Amino acid sequence: MHLPSIEPYKIKTVESIQMSTPEQRKKWIKEASYNLFKLNSDQVIVDLITDSGTGAMSDKQWAEVMLGDESYAGSRSFMKLENTVKELTGFRYFIPVHQGRAAENVLFSALVKNGDFVPGNIHFDTTKGHIEYRKATAIDCTIDEAFDITIDHPFKGNIDLHKLEKTLQEYTTEKIPFVLMTITCNSAGGQPVSIENMRAVRTLCDQYGVGFYIDGARFAENAYFIKKREKEFANYSIKEIVKEIFSLSDGMTMSAKKDGLVNMGGFIALNDAKVYEVCSTFAIMYEGFVTYGGMSGRDMGALAQGLTEGVEFDYLESRIGQTAYLGKRLDEFNIPVIKPFGGHAVYIDASKFVPKIPKEEYRAQSLAIELYIVAGIRGVEIGTLLADRDPVTRENRFPKLEMVRLAIPRRVYTLSHMEYVAVAIKKVFDSRDEAKSGYSIKWEAPIMRHFTVELEKI
Ligand SMILES: *Cc1c(COP(=O)(O)O)cnc(C)c1O
């Protein structure tokens, strides 16, 4: 008989969840102007708003907090983290920063100029923001399959080599500082990239003489998918796959709030001495001295330990398995979910779930609100509110997909929490025909409106 897989850890400290009733939540969400970002965390039962910085640290990580060396320069904690990153990634140089977007700010300050183009698979929001802030352009070269939710493809995060080569030919390579590959591709739903694709991108980059950098926020989850889905690597350890991934690139930015298993932190790692030198100057200006870069010694120690735990196979099997479990349960209930399931989140197709709510009335947001009222689950709208208005016409932009994302924090919830979420969604699904109207906007900010928007029930 096949034994069920279990979380490869047991619980030493617990944090209470404030339970609440649908009546209480109805009142709270109204007071929050129907914006889930405005809720207090105590008003939420299962919080799936993001997997970023929301994970649980291990006893060994907490021990590192006590061992933290808070010396301004050359601390033991810095050296511990530097050794771990170099050993794990194989890169020659390492700079700590306070989070992923800070790594982007420092690296792009060194490499991206006005008028440049940065091709890649769907760039993450802050990445795109830091490119566009420098009056450069992010060019999306993701494979078409990534945008078709009916297609089951093992590596939906892959870069389309024809699109990439066309881009490399169209814009002179002096205007392309590097190709940026995001693993897993967050904005494509946490979909992985294959080593085969990375190798081909490396070859193209060499051929055209441009750099190749990786946005590695979920590098360990990507490595797990490679082990499971790319034959050549079936017998490799996660660590060996990680080495192989980074050996193909010139450097990386990292949001350690994801696969670093810490609540705050990030870094840059790279091979080029000159780029390192320029980055060091920007790091000192924006982040702090190069041996702490926006992190305290205890943070760096906890991250060193977190990176080590984050590439353990059993951890990843349980982590990705938990996401897949939720996806599978929803699928069994015939709830429209996007497949294949990504590493860190399950996405519900709101257009299929509540088709009677007009898209002008924010379908996905309406569904997210209903999930909150019924069960205290906080997901996030990935739809029209997030897509915002056209900067010129100021009309709403209606994206192809209206989704509710359920992002799963690392090591925080158990399978029984996932079961609760699945059954709650089924309950909402069973009464979906009653949902005919949504919400209208009462107030919104000129940009990034979804964080602060105020809504009214129609
Ligand atoms: C979260 C994230 C970032 C930004 O990192 P922060 O730590 O939130 O600043 C960049 N890229 C990807 C792919 C991410 O998921």
Ligand as a Chemical Component Dictionary entry (heavy atoms), coordinates in Angstrom:
data_LIG
# 
_chem_comp.id                   LIG 
_chem_comp.type                 NON-POLYMER 
_chem_comp.pdbx_formal_charge   0 
_chem_comp.three_letter_code    LIG 
# 
loop_
_chem_comp_atom.comp_id 
_chem_comp_atom.atom_id 
_chem_comp_atom.alt_atom_id 
_chem_comp_atom.type_symbol 
_chem_comp_atom.charge 
_chem_comp_atom.model_Cartn_x 
_chem_comp_atom.model_Cartn_y 
_chem_comp_atom.model_Cartn_z 
_chem_comp_atom.pdbx_ordinal 
LIG C1 C1 C 0 7.924  39.079 -5.331 1  
LIG C2 C2 C 0 8.649  39.156 -6.596 2  
LIG C3 C3 C 0 9.521  40.209 -6.890 3  
LIG C4 C4 C 0 9.671  41.411 -5.979 4  
LIG O1 O1 O 0 10.149 41.039 -4.745 5  
LIG P1 P1 P 0 9.773  41.807 -3.394 6  
LIG O2 O2 O 0 10.541 41.075 -2.362 7  
LIG O3 O3 O 0 8.292  41.753 -3.210 8  
LIG O4 O4 O 0 10.259 43.230 -3.552 9  
LIG C5 C5 C 0 10.199 40.158 -8.088 10 
LIG N1 N1 N 0 10.035 39.150 -8.950 11 
LIG C6 C6 C 0 9.204  38.129 -8.691 12 
LIG C7 C7 C 0 9.069  37.023 -9.684 13 
LIG C8 C8 C 0 8.477  38.086 -7.522 14 
LIG O5 O5 O 0 7.633  37.076 -7.296 15 
# 
loop_
_chem_comp_bond.comp_id 
_chem_comp_bond.atom_id_1 
_chem_comp_bond.atom_id_2 
_chem_comp_bond.value_order 
_chem_comp_bond.pdbx_ordinal 
LIG C1 C2 SING 1  
LIG C2 C3 SING 2  
LIG C2 C8 DOUB 3  
LIG C3 C4 SING 4  
LIG C3 C5 DOUB 5  
LIG C4 O1 SING 6  
LIG O1 P1 SING 7  
LIG P1 O2 DOUB 8  
LIG P1 O3 SING 9  
LIG P1 O4 SING 10 
LIG C5 N1 SING 11 
LIG N1 C6 DOUB 12 
LIG C6 C7 SING 13 
LIG C6 C8 SING 14 
LIG C8 O5 SING 15 
# 
